[in-house]
Amino acid sequence: MDRSDCVRALDRLYNVAILKRLCEERTLAELIDEKVAGGTRAPMHERLVGARLFGLIRLVRESGVHAYEREIGYKEIQRQLIIMIGVTGGLSSHEIVSLTGHEKAQVSRAIKPLEEAGLIERERLRAKLTLLPPGKKIFDRIMTISRARDAALTAGIEADDLKRFIAMTEELTRHAATLYAEERRLSAEAGVIGACSAAAGPPAWPTGPDGRKPTPLLTPKLISLIAYLKRSAMLAYQRSHGLSHFQWQVLAIIGETPPVPLARLIVMMGRDKSQVGRTVAHLEQAGLIERTRPTRRRDIMLEPTAKGADFFQSLYDLAMRREDALWSGHDAAGRAFYIATIDRLTVNARDMLEKEEAA
């Protein structure tokens, strides 16, 4: 069993443990309270809904790569655009930016190849984008795959629970969009970004061609929520600590459970070895982490310096404040339900990936 297999096995055991506890009718919020009462701090990955969603979507993406590349092609954002335009009957680029949480320039870059390929069209620049016949054919193929994958992803979840989860996702996305707009304002005032107009949002899903809301697919909605959370976090950590989103993720892992083997960090981040290496070097140069070789083996261990530990504590506190702001208006039971459902989806997503790898 190689290192990546070990990590997957540990992750699987973690999620099984969560499900077992839930079956014993003990909520995640109660488990966190137990840790706090016992004098230990709950890890960020247990407290932050964004961290759980990032892990879930990574598994969903990995398990769908072959299916979509075989059948469809195009990038994920372009498939997302085709789905959204198809189910609504037409969207303007402004509405797409609002609904997806992606940057305007990113959406514009995704639209251009679809227009050039004759899949979508618009009468004028600010008009609604609609599907052309070739685009409708691809839309139908995407929806066939997506519905089957959605069914596998949500297997075992009661219909009422799924409906509640989707409604909460849409509400959290609207809230996350509002928080992002506020973060943009603060970052502009601090000089982190240039002066900008108000951010698009909060988004509201439009009705379909028949006047009704389209039948929802879960994954695109989760991607939209993640996009808003990520963009807001990037600005917040840059403004408060001068770190990029990737840099604070690396520091968070090292600060949470030191010491961390460099090889394991690379696997956990799921990024190119050189990118992780550059980030580690940057944090080391900034005096936030240090690397050691505890034995004569080649293993390199990473841990925070005293300055890095204080830095991480500050990051942790900021992350918790942002999480509380996201969940304002929700009680502990609703929050626990949402996180527990993410854990159930994650178990299904991991099964989907394992089946795809075995095929």
C-alpha positions as CSV (number, residue, x, y, z in Angstrom):
1,M,0.0,0.0,0.0
2,D,1.5,3.3,-1.1
3,R,1.2,6.6,0.7
4,S,-1.8,7.8,-1.2
5,D,-3.6,4.6,-0.4
6,C,-2.8,5.1,3.3
7,V,-4.3,8.6,3.2
8,R,-7.4,7.4,1.5
9,A,-7.8,4.6,4.1
10,L,-7.4,7.1,6.9
11,D,-10.0,9.5,5.3
12,R,-12.4,6.6,4.9
13,L,-12.1,5.6,8.5
14,Y,-12.6,9.2,9.6
15,N,-15.9,9.4,7.6
16,V,-17.1,6.0,8.8
17,A,-16.5,7.2,12.4
18,I,-18.5,10.3,11.8
19,L,-21.4,8.3,10.4
20,K,-21.3,5.9,13.3
21,R,-21.5,8.7,15.7
22,L,-24.4,10.3,13.8
23,C,-26.2,6.9,13.9
24,E,-25.8,7.1,17.7
25,E,-27.8,10.4,17.5
26,R,-24.9,12.5,18.6
27,T,-24.6,15.6,16.4
28,L,-21.3,17.0,15.2
29,A,-21.9,20.2,17.2
30,E,-22.1,18.1,20.4
31,L,-18.9,16.3,19.4
32,I,-17.1,19.6,18.9
33,D,-18.4,20.9,22.2
34,E,-17.0,17.8,23.9
35,K,-13.6,18.5,22.4
36,V,-13.7,22.1,23.6
37,A,-14.9,21.0,27.1
38,G,-12.0,18.5,27.2
39,G,-9.5,21.3,26.6
40,T,-8.7,20.5,23.0
41,R,-9.4,22.7,20.0
42,A,-11.5,21.3,17.2
43,P,-9.5,21.1,14.0
44,M,-10.4,23.6,11.3
45,H,-11.5,20.8,8.9
46,E,-14.2,19.8,11.4
47,R,-15.4,23.4,11.9
48,L,-15.3,24.9,8.4
49,V,-18.0,23.9,6.0
50,G,-15.8,25.2,3.1
51,A,-13.0,22.8,4.0
52,R,-15.4,19.9,3.9
53,L,-16.9,21.0,0.7
54,F,-13.5,21.4,-0.9
55,G,-12.7,17.8,0.0
56,L,-16.1,16.6,-1.3
57,I,-15.9,18.4,-4.7
58,R,-12.3,17.2,-5.2
59,L,-13.5,13.6,-5.0
60,V,-16.5,14.4,-7.3
61,R,-14.2,16.0,-9.8
62,E,-11.7,13.1,-9.7
63,S,-14.4,10.5,-10.2
64,G,-16.0,12.4,-13.1
65,V,-12.9,13.2,-15.1
66,H,-13.0,10.1,-17.3
67,A,-16.7,10.1,-17.8
68,Y,-16.9,13.8,-18.9
69,E,-13.7,13.8,-20.9
70,R,-14.8,10.6,-22.7
71,E,-18.3,11.8,-23.6
72,I,-18.2,15.6,-23.5
73,G,-14.8,17.3,-23.4
74,Y,-14.6,21.0,-22.5
75,K,-13.6,22.4,-19.1
76,E,-15.6,22.1,-15.9
77,I,-16.7,25.8,-15.9
78,Q,-17.8,25.4,-19.6
79,R,-19.9,22.4,-18.7
80,Q,-21.3,24.3,-15.8
81,L,-22.3,27.1,-18.1
82,I,-24.0,24.8,-20.6
83,I,-26.0,23.2,-17.8
84,M,-27.1,26.5,-16.3
85,I,-28.0,28.0,-19.7
86,G,-29.9,24.9,-20.7
87,V,-32.0,24.4,-17.5
88,T,-33.0,28.1,-17.3
89,G,-33.6,28.6,-21.0
90,G,-31.1,31.5,-21.1
91,L,-28.8,33.6,-18.9
92,S,-26.9,36.8,-19.3
93,S,-23.2,36.8,-18.5
94,H,-24.0,39.0,-15.4
95,E,-26.4,36.4,-14.1
96,I,-23.8,33.6,-14.7
97,V,-21.2,35.5,-12.7
98,S,-23.8,36.0,-9.9
99,L,-24.9,32.4,-9.9
100,T,-21.5,30.7,-10.2
101,G,-19.4,32.9,-8.0
102,H,-16.7,32.9,-10.7
103,E,-14.9,36.1,-11.7
104,K,-16.3,38.1,-14.6
105,A,-13.1,37.6,-16.7
106,Q,-13.1,33.9,-16.0
107,V,-16.7,33.6,-17.2
108,S,-15.9,35.6,-20.3
109,R,-13.0,33.3,-21.2
110,A,-15.2,30.3,-20.8
111,I,-18.0,31.8,-22.9
112,K,-15.8,32.7,-25.9
113,P,-14.9,29.1,-27.0
114,L,-18.5,28.0,-26.7
115,E,-19.7,30.8,-28.9
116,E,-16.9,30.1,-31.4
117,A,-17.9,26.4,-31.5
118,G,-21.5,27.3,-32.3
119,L,-22.9,25.9,-29.0
120,I,-24.3,29.1,-27.6
121,E,-25.3,32.5,-29.0
122,R,-26.6,36.0,-27.9
123,E,-28.2,38.7,-30.0
124,R,-26.0,41.4,-28.5
125,L,-23.3,41.7,-25.9
126,R,-25.5,42.0,-22.8
127,A,-28.3,39.8,-24.0
128,K,-29.1,36.4,-22.6
129,L,-27.0,33.5,-23.8
130,T,-29.0,30.6,-25.2
131,L,-28.2,27.2,-26.6
132,L,-28.0,26.5,-30.3
133,P,-28.9,23.0,-31.6
134,P,-25.4,21.6,-31.2
135,G,-25.3,23.0,-27.7
136,K,-28.6,21.4,-26.9
137,K,-27.2,18.0,-27.9
138,I,-24.2,18.5,-25.6
139,F,-26.5,19.7,-22.9
140,D,-28.6,16.6,-23.1
141,R,-25.5,14.4,-22.9
142,I,-24.2,16.3,-20.0
143,M,-27.5,16.1,-18.2
144,T,-27.7,12.3,-18.7
145,I,-24.3,11.9,-17.1
146,S,-24.9,14.5,-14.4
147,R,-28.2,13.0,-13.3
148,A,-26.7,9.5,-13.0
149,R,-23.8,10.9,-11.0
150,D,-26.1,13.0,-8.8
151,A,-28.1,9.9,-8.1
152,A,-25.0,8.0,-7.1
153,L,-23.7,11.0,-5.0
154,T,-27.0,11.3,-3.1
155,A,-27.7,7.6,-2.7
156,G,-29.1,6.8,0.7
157,I,-30.2,10.3,1.5
158,E,-34.0,10.8,2.1
159,A,-35.7,13.0,-0.4
160,D,-36.8,15.5,2.2
161,D,-33.3,15.7,3.6
162,L,-31.9,16.3,0.2
163,K,-34.4,19.0,-0.5
164,R,-33.5,20.7,2.8
165,F,-29.8,20.4,2.0
166,I,-30.2,22.0,-1.4
167,A,-32.3,24.9,0.0
168,M,-29.7,25.5,2.7
169,T,-27.0,25.4,0.0
170,E,-28.7,28.1,-2.0
171,E,-29.3,30.2,1.2
172,L,-25.6,29.8,2.2
173,T,-24.5,30.8,-1.3
174,R,-26.5,34.1,-1.1
175,H,-25.0,34.7,2.3
176,A,-21.5,33.9,1.1
177,A,-22.0,36.3,-1.9
178,T,-23.0,39.1,0.6
179,L,-19.9,38.4,2.7
180,Y,-17.7,38.4,-0.4
181,A,-19.1,41.8,-1.4
182,E,-18.3,43.1,2.1
183,E,-14.8,41.6,1.9
184,R,-14.2,43.3,-1.5
185,R,-15.1,46.6,0.1
186,L,-12.8,46.2,3.0
187,S,-9.9,45.0,0.8
188,A,-10.4,47.9,-1.5
189,E,-10.3,50.3,1.5
190,A,-7.1,48.6,2.7
191,G,-5.5,48.9,-0.7
192,V,-5.2,45.1,-1.2
193,I,-7.3,45.4,-4.4
194,G,-8.2,48.3,-6.6
195,A,-11.4,50.3,-6.2
196,C,-14.2,48.2,-7.7
197,S,-17.9,48.3,-8.2
198,A,-20.2,46.3,-6.1
199,A,-19.9,42.6,-6.4
200,A,-22.5,40.6,-8.2
201,G,-25.0,38.9,-6.0
202,P,-26.5,37.7,-3.8
203,P,-27.7,35.3,-6.5
204,A,-31.1,33.9,-6.9
205,W,-31.9,31.1,-9.3
206,P,-34.1,32.3,-12.1
207,T,-37.2,30.3,-13.4
208,G,-36.9,28.0,-16.3
209,P,-38.6,28.5,-19.7
210,D,-41.9,27.2,-18.3
211,G,-41.9,29.7,-15.4
212,R,-40.8,27.2,-12.8
213,K,-37.5,26.7,-11.1
214,P,-35.5,24.1,-13.0
215,T,-35.0,20.7,-11.4
216,P,-31.8,21.2,-9.4
217,L,-28.5,19.3,-9.8
218,L,-26.6,19.3,-6.6
219,T,-23.0,19.6,-7.8
220,P,-23.2,22.9,-9.7
221,K,-24.8,24.5,-6.6
222,L,-22.0,23.3,-4.4
223,I,-19.4,24.6,-6.8
224,S,-21.1,28.0,-6.7
225,L,-21.0,28.1,-2.9
226,I,-17.4,27.0,-2.9
227,A,-16.4,29.7,-5.4
228,Y,-17.9,32.5,-3.2
229,L,-16.3,31.1,-0.1
230,K,-12.9,30.7,-1.8
231,R,-12.8,34.2,-3.3
232,S,-13.9,35.8,-0.1
233,A,-11.3,33.8,1.9
234,M,-8.5,34.7,-0.5
235,L,-9.2,38.4,0.0
236,A,-9.6,38.0,3.8
237,Y,-6.3,36.2,4.4
238,Q,-4.4,38.4,2.0
239,R,-5.8,41.5,3.7
240,S,-5.2,40.4,7.3
241,H,-2.0,38.2,6.9
242,G,-0.6,38.8,3.5
243,L,-1.0,35.2,2.5
244,S,-2.5,33.7,-0.7
245,H,-5.2,31.2,-0.4
246,F,-2.9,28.3,-1.1
247,Q,-0.2,29.6,1.3
248,W,-2.7,29.7,4.2
249,Q,-4.0,26.3,3.4
250,V,-0.5,24.9,3.6
251,L,0.2,26.8,6.9
252,A,-3.1,25.6,8.3
253,I,-2.2,21.9,7.8
254,I,1.3,22.4,9.2
255,G,0.0,24.4,12.2
256,E,-2.8,22.1,13.0
257,T,-1.0,18.8,13.5
258,P,2.8,19.4,13.6
259,P,5.1,17.9,12.6
260,V,3.9,17.1,9.1
261,P,6.0,15.0,6.7
262,L,6.6,17.0,3.5
263,A,5.7,14.0,1.4
264,R,2.3,13.7,3.1
265,L,1.6,17.4,2.7
266,I,2.1,17.1,-1.1
267,V,-0.4,14.2,-1.2
268,M,-2.9,16.1,1.0
269,M,-2.7,19.3,-1.1
270,G,-3.3,17.4,-4.3
271,R,-1.1,19.8,-6.2
272,D,2.1,19.7,-8.2
273,K,5.2,18.9,-6.0
274,S,7.0,22.0,-7.2
275,Q,4.1,24.3,-6.2
276,V,4.0,22.9,-2.7
277,G,7.8,23.1,-2.5
278,R,7.7,26.8,-3.5
279,T,5.1,27.5,-0.9
280,V,6.9,25.7,1.8
281,A,10.1,27.6,0.9
282,H,8.2,30.9,1.0
283,L,6.7,30.2,4.5
284,E,10.1,29.1,5.7
285,Q,11.8,32.3,4.4
286,A,9.1,34.3,6.2
287,G,10.0,32.6,9.5
288,L,6.7,30.8,9.8
289,I,7.8,27.2,9.5
290,E,10.9,25.2,9.7
291,R,12.0,21.8,8.3
292,T,13.9,19.1,10.1
293,R,15.2,15.6,9.5
294,P,14.6,13.7,12.7
295,T,16.4,10.7,11.5
296,R,19.0,9.8,8.8
297,R,16.2,8.9,6.5
298,R,15.2,11.2,3.6
299,D,11.9,12.2,5.4
300,I,11.6,16.0,5.8
301,M,9.3,17.1,8.7
302,L,7.6,20.5,8.8
303,E,6.4,22.4,11.8
304,P,5.6,26.0,12.7
305,T,8.1,28.3,14.4
306,A,6.9,30.3,17.5
307,K,6.0,33.1,15.1
308,G,4.3,30.6,12.8
309,A,2.3,29.2,15.7
310,D,1.0,32.7,16.7
311,F,0.3,33.3,13.0
312,F,-1.7,30.1,12.7
313,Q,-3.7,30.9,15.9
314,S,-4.6,34.3,14.4
315,L,-5.7,32.5,11.2
316,Y,-7.7,30.0,13.1
317,D,-9.5,32.8,15.0
318,L,-10.2,34.7,11.8
319,A,-11.5,31.5,10.1
320,M,-13.9,30.8,13.0
321,R,-15.2,34.4,12.9
322,R,-15.9,34.0,9.2
323,E,-17.6,30.7,9.7
324,D,-19.8,32.1,12.4
325,A,-20.7,35.0,10.1
326,L,-21.6,32.5,7.3
327,W,-23.9,30.6,9.7
328,S,-25.6,33.6,11.3
329,G,-29.3,32.9,11.3
330,H,-28.9,29.2,11.6
331,D,-29.2,27.2,14.8
332,A,-26.7,24.5,15.9
333,A,-29.1,21.7,14.8
334,G,-29.3,23.1,11.2
335,R,-25.6,23.5,11.0
336,A,-25.0,20.0,12.3
337,F,-27.5,18.6,9.8
338,Y,-25.7,20.3,6.9
339,I,-22.2,19.2,7.9
340,A,-23.5,15.6,8.5
341,T,-25.0,15.6,5.0
342,I,-21.7,16.7,3.5
343,D,-20.0,13.8,5.3
344,R,-22.6,11.3,3.9
345,L,-22.0,12.8,0.4
346,T,-18.3,12.5,0.9
347,V,-18.6,8.8,1.6
348,N,-20.6,8.3,-1.6
349,A,-18.2,10.4,-3.6
350,R,-15.3,8.3,-2.4
351,D,-17.1,5.1,-3.4
352,M,-17.7,6.7,-6.9
353,L,-14.0,7.4,-7.2
354,E,-13.0,3.9,-6.2
355,K,-15.4,2.3,-8.7
356,E,-14.1,4.6,-11.4
357,E,-10.5,3.7,-10.6
358,A,-11.4,0.0,-10.6
359,A,-13.1,0.2,-14.0
